[in-house]
Amino acid sequence: MSTPRRYGMTLEQVRAWVEDTCAAQGVPVVVSDPAVVSRVGALLGAERRKPSGGRTAPTAATAAQRARGPNPGTRDASQA
């Protein structure tokens, strides 16, 4: 039984095409470097996700907020 076709190609055909194309360009089929994966995701417009540690990855907006400091109407734990 063959793999169902999607968009006119079977999974095996897509896999072979990706491997051939990557080999012709001299790039790896699989990218495992987290920095490269993050940069590619940014180029494709992906939103940042929480890393495996559970903390939210900083974005330009959070970096800008940190640079401005806390909101004047909020209290931090030291003022409680």
C-alpha positions as a Markdown table, in Angstrom:
| # | Residue | x | y | z |
|---|---|---|---|---|
| 1 | Met | 0.0 | 0.0 | 0.0 |
| 2 | Ser | 1.4 | 3.4 | -1.0 |
| 3 | Thr | 1.3 | 6.6 | 1.1 |
| 4 | Pro | -1.6 | 8.8 | 0.2 |
| 5 | Arg | -0.9 | 11.8 | -2.0 |
| 6 | Arg | -1.1 | 15.3 | -0.9 |
| 7 | Tyr | -0.6 | 18.1 | -3.3 |
| 8 | Gly | 0.1 | 15.6 | -6.0 |
| 9 | Met | 3.1 | 14.0 | -4.3 |
| 10 | Thr | 3.5 | 11.0 | -2.0 |
| 11 | Leu | 5.5 | 11.4 | 1.3 |
| 12 | Glu | 8.3 | 9.3 | -0.3 |
| 13 | Gln | 8.4 | 11.6 | -3.3 |
| 14 | Val | 8.5 | 14.7 | -1.1 |
| 15 | Arg | 11.3 | 13.2 | 1.1 |
| 16 | Ala | 13.3 | 12.3 | -2.0 |
| 17 | Trp | 12.8 | 15.8 | -3.5 |
| 18 | Val | 13.9 | 17.5 | -0.2 |
| 19 | Glu | 17.0 | 15.3 | 0.1 |
| 20 | Asp | 18.0 | 15.9 | -3.6 |
| 21 | Thr | 17.4 | 19.6 | -3.3 |
| 22 | Cys | 19.4 | 19.9 | -0.1 |
| 23 | Ala | 22.3 | 17.9 | -1.5 |
| 24 | Ala | 22.4 | 20.0 | -4.6 |
| 25 | Gln | 22.6 | 23.2 | -2.5 |
| 26 | Gly | 25.1 | 21.7 | 0.0 |
| 27 | Val | 22.8 | 22.2 | 3.0 |
| 28 | Pro | 21.8 | 19.6 | 5.6 |
| 29 | Val | 18.3 | 18.0 | 5.4 |
| 30 | Val | 17.9 | 18.4 | 9.1 |
| 31 | Val | 18.7 | 21.5 | 11.1 |
| 32 | Ser | 19.2 | 21.0 | 14.8 |
| 33 | Asp | 21.0 | 24.2 | 15.9 |
| 34 | Pro | 18.4 | 26.1 | 18.1 |
| 35 | Ala | 19.8 | 29.5 | 17.0 |
| 36 | Val | 19.4 | 28.6 | 13.3 |
| 37 | Val | 15.9 | 27.2 | 13.9 |
| 38 | Ser | 14.9 | 30.4 | 15.7 |
| 39 | Arg | 16.3 | 32.7 | 13.0 |
| 40 | Val | 14.5 | 30.7 | 10.3 |
| 41 | Gly | 11.3 | 30.9 | 12.3 |
| 42 | Ala | 11.6 | 34.6 | 12.6 |
| 43 | Leu | 12.2 | 34.9 | 8.8 |
| 44 | Leu | 9.0 | 33.0 | 8.3 |
| 45 | Gly | 7.0 | 35.2 | 10.8 |
| 46 | Ala | 6.6 | 32.6 | 13.5 |
| 47 | Glu | 5.7 | 33.8 | 17.0 |
| 48 | Arg | 8.2 | 33.1 | 19.8 |
| 49 | Arg | 7.3 | 30.2 | 22.1 |
| 50 | Lys | 8.3 | 29.3 | 25.5 |
| 51 | Pro | 11.6 | 27.4 | 25.7 |
| 52 | Ser | 11.5 | 24.0 | 27.4 |
| 53 | Gly | 12.5 | 25.7 | 30.7 |
| 54 | Gly | 9.0 | 27.2 | 30.9 |
| 55 | Arg | 10.0 | 30.9 | 30.7 |
| 56 | Thr | 8.8 | 33.0 | 27.8 |
| 57 | Ala | 11.5 | 33.9 | 25.3 |
| 58 | Pro | 12.1 | 37.7 | 25.1 |
| 59 | Thr | 10.8 | 39.6 | 22.1 |
| 60 | Ala | 11.6 | 43.1 | 21.0 |
| 61 | Ala | 8.5 | 44.3 | 22.7 |
| 62 | Thr | 9.5 | 42.8 | 26.1 |
| 63 | Ala | 13.0 | 44.1 | 25.7 |
| 64 | Ala | 11.6 | 47.6 | 25.1 |
| 65 | Gln | 9.3 | 47.3 | 28.1 |
| 66 | Arg | 12.3 | 46.3 | 30.3 |
| 67 | Ala | 14.3 | 49.2 | 29.0 |
| 68 | Arg | 11.4 | 51.6 | 30.0 |
| 69 | Gly | 11.1 | 50.2 | 33.5 |
| 70 | Pro | 8.0 | 49.3 | 35.4 |
| 71 | Asn | 4.6 | 51.0 | 34.8 |
| 72 | Pro | 4.2 | 54.0 | 37.1 |
| 73 | Gly | 0.8 | 52.8 | 38.4 |
| 74 | Thr | 2.1 | 49.4 | 39.5 |
| 75 | Arg | 3.7 | 48.3 | 42.7 |
| 76 | Asp | 6.5 | 45.8 | 43.0 |
| 77 | Ala | 6.9 | 43.3 | 45.9 |
| 78 | Ser | 9.3 | 45.6 | 47.8 |
| 79 | Gln | 6.5 | 48.2 | 48.2 |
| 80 | Ala | 3.9 | 45.8 | 49.6 |
